[in-house]
């Protein structure tokens, strides 16, 4: 029998919260409780077909939302909010997670919205003229 990865994540977070409470480590218990609540909210959003940033809840999309900022799969796996390949992060929260794990000079590109990515050479031409 295959266990739903989301349910497994919820189970693990609940166990971590209980462990930290039993150890008297209420700071880590609070952090894990927040992660648990975010994971539940994210799952409910998926069920209701509303897409939003996992961390800040900003709605996804071009109407008052945020554009797609893509990073390499290997990078995403290090910062994924769901612990696997799923999840959705706005550009601000994506960058915060990159900083939090110590990644620098990460190749990325916007693939939607009003921005067009340009090369370093094109940027130099713009700012030297």
MDTraj code that builds the backbone (N, CA, C; nanometers):
import mdtraj as md
import numpy as np

residues = "UNK UNK UNK UNK UNK UNK UNK UNK UNK UNK UNK UNK UNK UNK UNK UNK UNK UNK UNK UNK UNK UNK UNK UNK UNK UNK UNK UNK UNK UNK UNK UNK UNK UNK UNK UNK UNK UNK UNK UNK UNK UNK UNK UNK UNK UNK UNK UNK UNK UNK UNK UNK UNK UNK UNK UNK UNK UNK UNK UNK UNK UNK UNK UNK UNK UNK UNK UNK UNK UNK UNK UNK UNK UNK UNK UNK UNK UNK UNK UNK UNK UNK UNK UNK UNK UNK UNK UNK UNK UNK UNK UNK UNK UNK UNK UNK UNK UNK UNK UNK UNK UNK UNK UNK UNK UNK UNK UNK UNK UNK UNK UNK UNK UNK UNK UNK UNK UNK UNK UNK UNK UNK UNK UNK UNK UNK UNK UNK UNK".split()
xyz = np.array([
    [0.0844, -0.1169, 0.0000],
    [0.0000, 0.0000, 0.0000],
    [0.0897, 0.1243, 0.0000],
    [0.0576, 0.2184, -0.0885],
    [0.1341, 0.3424, -0.1011],
    [0.0706, 0.4507, -0.0139],
    [0.1529, 0.5160, 0.0693],
    [0.1038, 0.6226, 0.1563],
    [0.1190, 0.7559, 0.0844],
    [0.0154, 0.8372, 0.0891],
    [0.0186, 0.9705, 0.0311],
    [0.1328, 1.0494, 0.0952],
    [0.2249, 1.1080, 0.0141],
    [0.3378, 1.1830, 0.0713],
    [0.2935, 1.2962, 0.1636],
    [0.1828, 1.3621, 0.1322],
    [0.1349, 1.4705, 0.2167],
    [0.0944, 1.4170, 0.3537],
    [0.0224, 1.3052, 0.3576],
    [-0.0183, 1.2474, 0.4857],
    [0.1033, 1.2029, 0.5666],
    [0.2024, 1.1509, 0.4985],
    [0.3256, 1.1111, 0.5669],
    [0.3936, 1.2334, 0.6275],
    [0.3960, 1.3438, 0.5534],
    [0.4560, 1.4672, 0.6033],
    [0.3812, 1.5163, 0.7276],
    [0.2479, 1.5132, 0.7242],
    [0.1668, 1.5550, 0.8389],
    [0.1977, 1.4655, 0.9593],
    [0.2030, 1.3377, 0.9371],
    [0.2335, 1.2425, 1.0432],
    [0.3694, 1.2735, 1.1064],
    [0.4701, 1.2986, 1.0234],
    [0.6042, 1.3280, 1.0739],
    [0.6061, 1.4594, 1.1523],
    [0.5364, 1.5614, 1.1031],
    [0.5329, 1.6895, 1.1736],
    [0.4628, 1.6765, 1.3094],
    [0.3544, 1.6009, 1.3143],
    [0.2845, 1.5790, 1.4417],
    [0.3774, 1.5084, 1.5405],
    [0.4477, 1.4069, 1.4941],
    [0.5409, 1.3356, 1.5817],
    [0.6529, 1.4274, 1.6311],
    [0.7021, 1.5154, 1.5435],
    [0.8072, 1.6083, 1.5851],
    [0.7550, 1.7051, 1.6903],
    [0.6349, 1.7569, 1.6701],
    [0.5761, 1.8484, 1.7682],
    [0.5637, 1.7777, 1.9035],
    [0.5091, 1.6570, 1.9033],
    [0.4924, 1.5820, 2.0287],
    [0.6271, 1.5534, 2.0952],
    [0.7266, 1.5194, 2.0157],
    [0.8601, 1.4938, 2.0709],
    [0.9146, 1.6186, 2.1396],
    [0.9069, 1.7344, 2.0717],
    [0.9614, 1.8573, 2.1292],
    [0.8840, 1.9004, 2.2540],
    [0.7524, 1.8815, 2.2543],
    [0.6728, 1.9143, 2.3734],
    [0.7165, 1.8255, 2.4898],
    [0.7308, 1.6957, 2.4645],
    [0.7736, 1.6028, 2.5694],
    [0.9131, 1.6362, 2.6228],
    [0.9986, 1.6893, 2.5360],
    [1.1343, 1.7271, 2.5763],
    [1.1396, 1.8650, 2.6401],
    [1.0268, 1.9359, 2.6390],
    [1.0235, 2.0713, 2.6948],
    [1.0825, 2.1757, 2.6022],
    [1.1052, 2.1402, 2.4759],
    [1.1624, 2.2322, 2.3766],
    [1.0473, 2.2997, 2.3023],
    [0.9914, 2.4027, 2.3652],
    [0.8706, 2.4648, 2.3114],
    [0.8978, 2.5516, 2.1891],
    [1.0206, 2.6006, 2.1738],
    [1.0543, 2.6799, 2.0549],
    [1.0452, 2.5924, 1.9297],
    [1.1081, 2.4756, 1.9332],
    [1.1001, 2.3853, 1.8178],
    [0.9598, 2.3283, 1.8011],
    [0.8885, 2.3089, 1.9108],
    [0.7495, 2.2626, 1.9007],
    [0.6657, 2.3659, 1.8271],
    [0.6877, 2.4935, 1.8579],
    [0.6133, 2.6009, 1.7910],
    [0.6487, 2.6063, 1.6423],
    [0.7777, 2.5957, 1.6087],
    [0.8193, 2.5992, 1.4681],
    [0.7562, 2.4847, 1.3897],
    [0.7558, 2.3656, 1.4473],
    [0.6971, 2.2506, 1.3791],
    [0.5459, 2.2617, 1.3702],
    [0.4835, 2.3234, 1.4698],
    [0.3386, 2.3457, 1.4634],
    [0.3058, 2.4408, 1.3499],
    [0.3863, 2.5459, 1.3338],
    [0.3651, 2.6397, 1.2230],
    [0.3807, 2.5684, 1.0895],
    [0.4811, 2.4831, 1.0762],
    [0.4994, 2.4056, 0.9527],
    [0.3808, 2.3145, 0.9271],
    [0.3308, 2.2551, 1.0336],
    [0.2149, 2.1666, 1.0228],
    [0.0937, 2.2434, 0.9724],
    [0.0674, 2.3598, 1.0307],
    [-0.0477, 2.4403, 0.9899],
    [-0.0337, 2.4885, 0.8456],
    [0.0876, 2.5286, 0.8056],
    [0.1093, 2.5706, 0.6665],
    [0.0838, 2.4548, 0.5706],
    [0.1299, 2.3378, 0.6076],
    [0.1098, 2.2215, 0.5217],
    [-0.0381, 2.1887, 0.5061],
    [-0.1128, 2.1981, 0.6140],
    [-0.2566, 2.1730, 0.6073],
    [-0.3247, 2.2791, 0.5207],
    [-0.2886, 2.4061, 0.5404],
    [-0.3483, 2.5137, 0.4601],
    [-0.3166, 2.4945, 0.3123],
    [-0.1928, 2.4576, 0.2824],
    [-0.1522, 2.4336, 0.1443],
    [-0.2365, 2.3217, 0.0825],
    [-0.2554, 2.2146, 0.1572],
    [-0.3344, 2.1022, 0.1073],
    [-0.4799, 2.1441, 0.0836],
    [-0.5349, 2.2232, 0.1749],
    [-0.6723, 2.2721, 0.1573],
    [-0.6830, 2.3628, 0.0347],
    [-0.5824, 2.4466, 0.0121],
    [-0.5820, 2.5316, -0.1069],
    [-0.5827, 2.4475, -0.2332],
    [-0.5055, 2.3389, -0.2333],
    [-0.5040, 2.2506, -0.3501],
    [-0.6411, 2.1877, -0.3720],
    [-0.7051, 2.1457, -0.2635],
    [-0.8383, 2.0863, -0.2750],
    [-0.9391, 2.1875, -0.3290],
    [-0.9238, 2.3145, -0.2891],
    [-1.0153, 2.4197, -0.3335],
    [-0.9710, 2.4851, -0.4642],
    [-0.8641, 2.4350, -0.5209],
    [-0.8122, 2.4847, -0.6490],
    [-0.7674, 2.6313, -0.6429],
    [-0.7220, 2.6763, -0.5274],
    [-0.6658, 2.8103, -0.5164],
    [-0.5160, 2.7962, -0.4954],
    [-0.4404, 2.8536, -0.5846],
    [-0.2954, 2.8447, -0.5752],
    [-0.2406, 2.9688, -0.5066],
    [-0.1493, 2.9459, -0.4125],
    [-0.0878, 3.0565, -0.3401],
    [0.0514, 3.0151, -0.2957],
    [0.1328, 3.1134, -0.2650],
    [0.2665, 3.0871, -0.2133],
    [0.2541, 3.0095, -0.0825],
    [0.3320, 2.9063, -0.0696],
    [0.3276, 2.8203, 0.0487],
    [0.3644, 2.8973, 0.1754],
    [0.4597, 2.9910, 0.1641],
    [0.5092, 3.0614, 0.2826],
    [0.4258, 3.1846, 0.3197],
    [0.3972, 3.2720, 0.2241],
    [0.3314, 3.3993, 0.2567],
    [0.1839, 3.4045, 0.2158],
    [0.1364, 3.3023, 0.1455],
    [-0.0027, 3.2907, 0.1017],
    [-0.0414, 3.3908, -0.0074],
    [0.0556, 3.4584, -0.0689],
    [0.0231, 3.5492, -0.1789],
    [-0.0359, 3.4679, -0.2930],
    [-0.1462, 3.5161, -0.3532],
    [-0.2098, 3.4376, -0.4601],
    [-0.1188, 3.4264, -0.5821],
    [-0.1322, 3.3160, -0.6498],
    [-0.0531, 3.2897, -0.7699],
    [-0.1263, 3.3419, -0.8928],
    [-0.0520, 3.3918, -0.9887],
    [-0.1101, 3.4335, -1.1153],
    [-0.0781, 3.5777, -1.1490],
    [-0.1105, 3.6167, -1.2694],
    [-0.0743, 3.7504, -1.3165],
    [-0.1683, 3.8596, -1.2657],
    [-0.2862, 3.8269, -1.2191],
    [-0.3787, 3.9268, -1.1645],
    [-0.3513, 3.9453, -1.0160],
    [-0.2678, 4.0437, -0.9828],
    [-0.2306, 4.0739, -0.8440],
    [-0.1611, 3.9582, -0.7738],
    [-0.1047, 3.8698, -0.8481],
    [-0.0334, 3.7566, -0.7906],
    [0.1148, 3.7688, -0.8181],
    [0.1753, 3.6596, -0.8517],
    [0.3182, 3.6625, -0.8821],
    [0.3487, 3.5765, -1.0041],
    [0.4589, 3.6106, -1.0743],
    [0.4971, 3.5352, -1.1942],
    [0.5782, 3.4111, -1.1568],
    [0.5981, 3.3255, -1.2551],
    [0.6795, 3.2051, -1.2376],
    [0.8270, 3.2407, -1.2426],
    [0.8993, 3.2074, -1.1376],
    [1.0448, 3.2192, -1.1355],
    [1.0978, 3.0775, -1.1225],
    [1.1656, 3.0303, -1.2262],
    [1.2104, 2.8911, -1.2294],
    [1.3569, 2.8790, -1.1894],
    [1.3852, 2.7737, -1.1114],
    [1.5225, 2.7369, -1.0770],
    [1.5414, 2.5912, -1.1167],
    [1.6658, 2.5470, -1.1168],
    [1.6950, 2.4085, -1.1543],
    [1.6298, 2.3118, -1.0556],
    [1.5988, 2.1932, -1.1062],
    [1.5327, 2.0910, -1.0238],
    [1.6157, 2.0585, -0.8991],
    [1.7466, 2.0489, -0.9138],
    [1.8317, 2.0157, -0.7988],
    [1.8260, 2.1247, -0.6918],
    [1.8099, 2.2498, -0.7335],
    [1.7961, 2.3614, -0.6392],
    [1.6589, 2.3540, -0.5724],
    [1.5557, 2.3324, -0.6531],
    [1.4195, 2.3268, -0.5992],
    [1.4067, 2.2190, -0.4921],
    [1.4714, 2.1053, -0.5141],
    [1.4624, 1.9968, -0.4175],
    [1.5209, 2.0377, -0.2819],
    [1.6124, 2.1323, -0.2803],
    [1.6719, 2.1797, -0.1544],
    [1.5835, 2.2799, -0.0814],
    [1.4925, 2.3469, -0.1534],
    [1.4115, 2.4526, -0.0920],
    [1.2617, 2.4246, -0.0986],
    [1.2229, 2.3136, -0.1561],
    [1.0809, 2.2820, -0.1738],
    [1.0052, 2.2905, -0.0417],
    [0.8937, 2.3624, -0.0390],
    [0.8182, 2.3757, 0.0848],
    [0.7463, 2.2483, 0.1281],
    [0.7328, 2.1534, 0.0389],
    [0.6602, 2.0311, 0.0736],
    [0.7526, 1.9140, 0.1008],
    [0.8835, 1.9357, 0.0900],
    [0.9766, 1.8285, 0.1180],
    [0.9974, 1.7323, 0.0028],
    [0.9314, 1.7565, -0.1072],
    [0.9526, 1.6773, -0.2287],
    [0.9470, 1.7754, -0.3451],
    [0.9046, 1.7350, -0.4613],
    [0.9086, 1.8245, -0.5770],
    [0.7896, 1.9187, -0.5867],
    [0.6936, 1.9072, -0.4989],
    [0.5754, 1.9915, -0.5053],
    [0.5948, 2.1255, -0.4372],
    [0.4860, 2.2002, -0.4322],
    [0.4877, 2.3282, -0.3638],
    [0.4941, 2.4445, -0.4601],
    [0.4675, 2.5616, -0.4068],
    [0.4655, 2.6833, -0.4869],
    [0.5182, 2.7960, -0.3993],
    [0.6166, 2.8677, -0.4501],
    [0.6737, 2.9812, -0.3779],
    [0.6735, 3.1039, -0.4667],
    [0.6383, 3.2193, -0.4093],
    [0.6509, 3.3444, -0.4844],
    [0.8003, 3.3772, -0.4949],
    [0.8397, 3.4653, -0.5871],
    [0.9814, 3.4972, -0.6012],
    [1.0476, 3.5443, -0.4710],
    [0.9787, 3.6246, -0.3904],
    [1.0387, 3.6738, -0.2649],
    [1.0671, 3.5590, -0.1676],
    [0.9711, 3.4707, -0.1509],
    [0.9887, 3.3586, -0.0589],
    [1.0893, 3.2570, -0.1143],
    [1.0921, 3.2400, -0.2459],
    [1.1905, 3.1524, -0.3077],
    [1.3307, 3.2041, -0.2765],
    [1.3524, 3.3330, -0.2935],
    [1.4831, 3.3918, -0.2669],
    [1.5180, 3.3796, -0.1188],
    [1.4212, 3.4023, -0.0311],
    [1.4468, 3.3879, 0.1129],
    [1.4932, 3.2463, 0.1454],
    [1.4287, 3.1477, 0.0866],
    [1.4683, 3.0085, 0.1123],
    [1.6079, 2.9787, 0.0573],
    [1.6415, 3.0373, -0.0584],
    [1.7771, 3.0197, -0.1128],
    [1.8809, 3.0743, -0.0149],
    [1.8539, 3.1926, 0.0383],
    [1.9445, 3.2545, 0.1353],
    [1.9525, 3.1693, 0.2621],
    [1.8373, 3.1221, 0.3095],
    [1.8325, 3.0424, 0.4328],
    [1.9174, 2.9160, 0.4247],
    [1.9248, 2.8546, 0.3053],
    [2.0056, 2.7325, 0.2917],
    [2.1466, 2.7623, 0.2415],
    [2.1785, 2.8907, 0.2232],
    [2.3148, 2.9299, 0.1876],
    [2.3503, 2.9186, 0.0406],
    [2.2513, 2.9174, -0.0469],
    [2.2806, 2.9082, -0.1901],
    [2.3010, 3.0486, -0.2477],
    [2.3995, 3.0611, -0.3366],
    [2.4291, 3.1895, -0.4016],
    [2.4457, 3.1676, -0.5509],
    [2.4294, 3.2750, -0.6257],
    [2.4490, 3.2720, -0.7714],
    [2.3706, 3.1591, -0.8379],
    [2.2466, 3.1439, -0.7983],
    [2.1600, 3.0382, -0.8507],
    [2.1007, 3.0837, -0.9836],
    [2.1212, 3.0072, -1.0909],
    [2.0583, 3.0430, -1.2183],
    [1.9060, 3.0341, -1.2061],
    [1.8373, 3.1370, -1.2554],
    [1.6912, 3.1405, -1.2494],
    [1.6387, 3.2243, -1.3644],
    [1.5129, 3.2034, -1.3979],
    [1.4522, 3.2833, -1.5037],
    [1.3030, 3.2986, -1.4791],
    [1.2523, 3.4180, -1.5104],
    [1.1076, 3.4395, -1.5081],
    [1.0520, 3.3876, -1.6399],
    [0.9422, 3.3133, -1.6316],
    [0.8823, 3.2591, -1.7538],
    [0.7392, 3.3061, -1.7729],
    [0.6946, 3.3976, -1.6890],
    [0.5621, 3.4560, -1.7073],
    [0.5649, 3.5963, -1.6493],
    [0.4577, 3.6693, -1.6693],
    [0.4517, 3.8051, -1.6184],
    [0.5107, 3.9046, -1.7169],
    [0.5250, 4.0306, -1.6748],
    [0.5670, 4.1356, -1.7663],
    [0.7182, 4.1458, -1.7870],
    [0.7965, 4.0636, -1.7179],
    [0.9423, 4.0738, -1.7270],
    [0.9991, 3.9833, -1.8348],
    [1.1053, 4.0306, -1.8966],
    [1.1787, 3.9505, -1.9937],
    [1.3216, 3.9396, -1.9433],
    [1.3710, 3.8201, -1.9298],
    [1.5071, 3.8014, -1.8817],
    [1.6044, 3.8401, -1.9930],
    [1.7120, 3.9086, -1.9540],
    [1.8138, 3.9482, -2.0512],
    [1.9495, 3.8977, -2.0056],
    [2.0419, 3.8937, -2.1001],
    [2.1761, 3.8462, -2.0682],
    [2.2549, 3.9558, -1.9973],
    [2.3664, 3.9184, -1.9398],
    [2.4531, 4.0162, -1.8733],
    [2.5043, 4.1184, -1.9746],
    [2.5335, 4.0726, -2.0953],
    [2.5793, 4.1636, -2.2005],
    [2.4732, 4.2683, -2.2343],
    [2.3468, 4.2240, -2.2479],
    [2.2376, 4.3176, -2.2734],
    [2.2211, 4.4161, -2.1585],
    [2.2371, 4.3696, -2.0369],
    [2.2231, 4.4582, -1.9201],
    [2.3334, 4.5628, -1.9204],
    [2.4558, 4.5222, -1.9522],
    [2.5668, 4.6183, -1.9574],
    [2.5427, 4.7270, -2.0604],
    [2.4845, 4.6897, -2.1740],
    [2.4536, 4.7893, -2.2771],
    [2.3502, 4.8908, -2.2260],
    [2.2509, 4.8421, -2.1554],
    [2.1450, 4.9312, -2.1037],
    [2.2026, 5.0321, -2.0042],
    [2.2892, 4.9868, -1.9161],
    [2.3358, 5.0724, -1.8078],
    [2.4617, 5.1524, -1.8427],
    [2.5202, 5.1287, -1.9581],
    [2.6367, 5.2100, -1.9978],
    [2.5990, 5.3165, -2.0982],
    [2.4797, 5.3114, -2.1497],
    [2.4337, 5.4136, -2.2478],
    [2.3568, 5.5239, -2.1802],
])
top = md.Topology()
chain = top.add_chain()
for i, resn in enumerate(residues, 1):
    res = top.add_residue(resn, chain, resSeq=i)
    for name in ("N", "CA", "C"):
        top.add_atom(name, md.element.get_by_symbol(name[0]), res)
traj = md.Trajectory(xyz[None], top)
